[in-house]
């Protein structure tokens, strides 16, 4: 079950990044990466759907903020 969820999350993240018409920003990359890592961590630590979704949401927000900070430093 966890392997299927991880695979589905990874595929969704990759599809969302490849759907961009231009190069993705650091915020976009950070959001996708953070969501995947957070989802995996939430599943491992909290177990179940709530842990996975919660981890993905928190990871996505943290990843977005880190990526946005990186974009601002690069002048994007």
C-alpha positions as a Markdown table, in Angstrom:
| # | Residue | x | y | z |
|---|---|---|---|---|
| 1 | Unk | 0.0 | 0.0 | 0.0 |
| 2 | Unk | 2.7 | 2.5 | 0.9 |
| 3 | Unk | 4.7 | 1.7 | -2.2 |
| 4 | Unk | 1.6 | 2.4 | -4.4 |
| 5 | Unk | 1.0 | 5.7 | -2.6 |
| 6 | Unk | 4.6 | 6.8 | -2.9 |
| 7 | Unk | 4.7 | 5.9 | -6.6 |
| 8 | Unk | 1.4 | 7.8 | -7.2 |
| 9 | Unk | 2.7 | 10.8 | -5.4 |
| 10 | Unk | 6.0 | 10.8 | -7.2 |
| 11 | Unk | 4.2 | 10.4 | -10.6 |
| 12 | Unk | 1.9 | 13.3 | -9.8 |
| 13 | Unk | 4.8 | 15.5 | -8.8 |
| 14 | Unk | 6.7 | 14.7 | -12.0 |
| 15 | Unk | 3.6 | 15.3 | -14.1 |
| 16 | Unk | 3.0 | 18.6 | -12.5 |
| 17 | Unk | 6.5 | 19.8 | -13.1 |
| 18 | Unk | 6.5 | 18.6 | -16.7 |
| 19 | Unk | 3.2 | 20.3 | -17.4 |
| 20 | Unk | 4.8 | 23.8 | -17.0 |
| 21 | Unk | 5.2 | 25.7 | -20.3 |
| 22 | Unk | 8.4 | 27.2 | -19.1 |
| 23 | Unk | 11.2 | 26.2 | -16.8 |
| 24 | Unk | 9.8 | 25.7 | -13.3 |
| 25 | Unk | 10.7 | 28.2 | -10.7 |
| 26 | Unk | 12.4 | 27.3 | -7.4 |
| 27 | Unk | 9.1 | 27.7 | -5.6 |
| 28 | Unk | 7.4 | 25.2 | -8.0 |
| 29 | Unk | 10.2 | 22.7 | -7.6 |
| 30 | Unk | 10.4 | 23.2 | -3.9 |
| 31 | Unk | 6.6 | 22.6 | -3.5 |
| 32 | Unk | 6.6 | 19.4 | -5.5 |
| 33 | Unk | 9.8 | 18.1 | -3.8 |
| 34 | Unk | 8.6 | 19.1 | -0.4 |
| 35 | Unk | 5.2 | 17.4 | -0.9 |
| 36 | Unk | 6.8 | 14.1 | -2.0 |
| 37 | Unk | 9.3 | 14.1 | 0.8 |
| 38 | Unk | 6.7 | 15.2 | 3.4 |
| 39 | Unk | 4.2 | 12.6 | 2.2 |
| 40 | Unk | 6.8 | 9.8 | 2.5 |
| 41 | Unk | 7.9 | 11.1 | 5.9 |
| 42 | Unk | 4.3 | 11.5 | 7.1 |
| 43 | Unk | 3.4 | 8.0 | 6.0 |
| 44 | Unk | 6.5 | 6.5 | 7.7 |
| 45 | Unk | 6.0 | 8.5 | 11.0 |
| 46 | Unk | 2.3 | 8.9 | 11.3 |
| 47 | Unk | 1.1 | 6.0 | 9.2 |
| 48 | Unk | -2.3 | 6.0 | 7.4 |
| 49 | Unk | -3.8 | 8.5 | 5.0 |
| 50 | Unk | -3.9 | 11.4 | 7.5 |
| 51 | Unk | -0.2 | 11.2 | 8.2 |
| 52 | Unk | 0.6 | 11.0 | 4.5 |
| 53 | Unk | -1.7 | 13.9 | 3.5 |
| 54 | Unk | -0.6 | 16.0 | 6.4 |
| 55 | Unk | 3.1 | 15.4 | 5.7 |
| 56 | Unk | 2.6 | 16.2 | 2.0 |
| 57 | Unk | 0.8 | 19.5 | 2.9 |
| 58 | Unk | 3.4 | 20.6 | 5.4 |
| 59 | Unk | 6.3 | 19.5 | 3.2 |
| 60 | Unk | 4.8 | 21.4 | 0.2 |
| 61 | Unk | 4.4 | 24.6 | 2.2 |
| 62 | Unk | 8.0 | 24.4 | 3.6 |
| 63 | Unk | 9.4 | 23.5 | 0.1 |
| 64 | Unk | 7.5 | 26.4 | -1.5 |
| 65 | Unk | 8.9 | 28.9 | 1.0 |
| 66 | Unk | 12.5 | 27.6 | 0.6 |
| 67 | Unk | 12.2 | 27.6 | -3.2 |
| 68 | Unk | 10.7 | 31.1 | -3.2 |
| 69 | Unk | 13.5 | 32.3 | -1.0 |
| 70 | Unk | 16.0 | 30.8 | -3.5 |
| 71 | Unk | 14.1 | 32.5 | -6.4 |
| 72 | Unk | 14.4 | 35.9 | -4.6 |
| 73 | Unk | 18.1 | 35.5 | -4.1 |
| 74 | Unk | 18.5 | 34.7 | -7.9 |
| 75 | Unk | 16.4 | 37.6 | -8.9 |
| 76 | Unk | 13.6 | 35.7 | -10.5 |
